[in-house]
Amino acid sequence: MSSQEARRDLPAHLTDEVPQVQPMQPGRSWLAVDSAGHHFLFPLTEAGEIFPMVPLMPVPHAQSWFLGVGNLRGHLHGVVDLGRFLGLAATEPVREPSMLVAFNASFEVNAALRVDRLAGLRSEADFSLERDADPAAPTFVGQRLLDAEGRVWQEIHLAALVRHEAFLRIVG
């Protein structure tokens, strides 16, 4: 029975109380993380599984931000420290264990980003636009958004990050 048929079969005085089913309007949503004392947003459609930190095998001659290779669910993944890759120095000590955020499987890249802390899920309603992406910034850098507490969040487009030349060049 469709929702319209169900409304028609109700007594007239109840039909005003039954809300019409409205299709959800798709909005942007993100996985919020902290790294090196900064706040970042990964589009949910681009983020993959989240893992606790695992033992890593170092890779000789790799960039300092490439931490090594780890086993995530039986597959080897390269692990990149997000803060170091972005050239950020930690501004405060990390109080929680590091986490790994893998890339969406559709990117076909076995890599994960090490972040200091997961900060939950966020939607457009949680932010106001601080400014659009800087045209001089790398292609993976998105908008800067401001939350209700006045914190600045930087959007990182993971789909662009996995194709960025600097990200692909792990050898130092």
C-alpha positions in Angstrom: 0.0 0.0 0.0 1.4 3.4 -1.0 1.6 6.3 1.5 -1.1 8.1 -0.5 -3.4 5.1 -0.3 -2.8 4.9 3.4 -3.6 8.6 3.9 -6.8 8.2 1.8 -8.0 5.3 4.1 -7.6 7.3 7.3 -10.4 9.3 8.8 -10.5 12.8 7.5 -9.5 14.4 10.9 -6.3 12.3 11.1 -5.0 13.0 7.6 -3.8 16.5 8.6 -1.7 14.9 11.3 0.1 12.4 9.0 3.1 14.1 7.5 3.8 13.8 3.8 6.9 11.8 3.1 9.5 14.1 1.6 12.5 12.8 -0.2 15.7 13.6 1.7 17.8 16.3 0.1 21.3 15.1 -0.3 23.8 17.2 1.6 27.5 17.0 2.1 28.8 15.0 5.0 32.2 14.5 6.4 34.4 12.4 8.7 35.9 14.9 11.1 39.5 14.2 12.3 42.3 16.0 14.1 45.9 15.8 13.1 48.8 17.9 14.4 46.5 20.1 16.3 44.4 21.0 13.2 40.9 20.0 12.2 40.1 18.3 8.9 37.1 17.0 7.1 37.1 14.0 4.7 34.1 13.6 2.5 32.3 10.5 3.7 31.9 9.3 0.1 35.7 9.3 -0.2 36.7 7.8 3.2 37.0 4.1 3.7 37.3 1.9 6.8 38.7 3.2 10.0 41.3 1.1 11.9 43.2 1.3 15.1 46.9 1.9 14.7 48.8 -1.3 13.7 52.5 -2.2 13.7 54.2 -0.8 10.6 57.1 -2.1 8.6 59.3 0.9 7.7 60.2 1.5 4.1 63.8 2.4 3.4 64.5 5.8 1.7 60.8 6.9 2.1 59.7 10.4 2.9 59.4 11.2 6.7 55.6 11.4 6.4 55.4 7.9 4.9 55.3 5.8 8.1 55.6 2.4 6.5 53.4 -0.5 5.5 50.8 -2.2 7.7 48.4 -5.1 7.5 44.8 -3.9 7.5 42.4 -6.8 7.2 44.9 -9.0 5.4 45.9 -6.4 2.9 49.1 -4.3 2.9 48.5 -0.6 3.1 51.0 2.3 2.9 50.4 4.6 5.9 50.9 8.3 5.6 51.0 10.7 8.6 48.5 13.4 7.5 50.0 16.1 9.7 53.6 15.5 8.5 52.5 15.2 4.9 50.9 18.7 5.1 54.0 20.1 6.8 52.2 20.7 10.1 53.9 20.6 13.5 51.9 19.2 16.4 50.7 22.1 18.6 49.6 19.9 21.5 50.3 16.4 22.8 48.1 13.6 21.5 45.9 12.2 24.3 44.2 9.4 22.3 45.7 6.6 20.3 46.2 7.3 16.7 43.7 6.0 14.1 44.0 5.0 10.5 41.5 6.1 7.9 41.7 4.1 4.7 40.7 5.5 1.3 37.4 4.4 -0.3 37.9 1.0 -1.9 36.7 2.5 -5.3 40.0 4.4 -5.5 41.9 1.1 -5.8 44.7 2.4 -3.6 45.9 0.5 -0.6 46.8 3.5 1.6 45.6 4.9 4.9 46.1 8.2 6.7 47.3 8.3 10.3 45.3 10.9 12.3 45.6 11.8 15.9 41.9 11.6 16.7 38.5 10.9 15.2 36.1 13.8 15.9 32.9 12.2 14.6 30.6 12.8 11.6 29.6 16.3 10.5 27.1 17.7 8.0 26.7 21.0 6.2 24.3 22.1 9.0 27.3 22.0 11.4 29.3 24.7 9.6 29.3 28.1 8.0 31.7 28.8 5.1 34.8 30.6 6.2 36.2 30.8 2.7 36.4 28.9 -0.6 39.4 26.9 -1.4 42.5 29.0 -2.2 43.2 28.7 -5.9 46.9 28.5 -5.2 46.4 25.5 -2.8 46.9 21.9 -4.0 43.9 20.4 -5.7 43.1 18.2 -2.7 42.5 21.2 -0.4 38.8 22.2 -0.3 36.9 24.8 1.6 37.6 26.1 5.0 34.6 25.9 7.3 33.8 27.3 10.7 31.8 25.4 13.3 29.6 26.8 16.0 32.5 26.9 18.5 34.6 29.0 16.2 37.0 26.3 15.2 38.3 26.2 11.6 38.0 22.9 9.7 39.8 22.3 6.5 38.2 20.0 3.9 40.5 17.5 2.3 39.4 15.8 -0.9 40.8 12.3 -0.7 40.0 11.5 -4.3 42.3 14.3 -5.4 44.9 13.5 -2.7 45.5 9.9 -4.0 46.3 11.4 -7.5 48.5 14.3 -6.2 52.1 14.1 -7.4 53.6 14.8 -3.9 51.4 12.1 -2.3 52.5 9.5 -4.9 56.2 10.3 -4.4 57.0 8.4 -1.2 60.8 8.0 -1.9 62.8 10.9 -0.4 
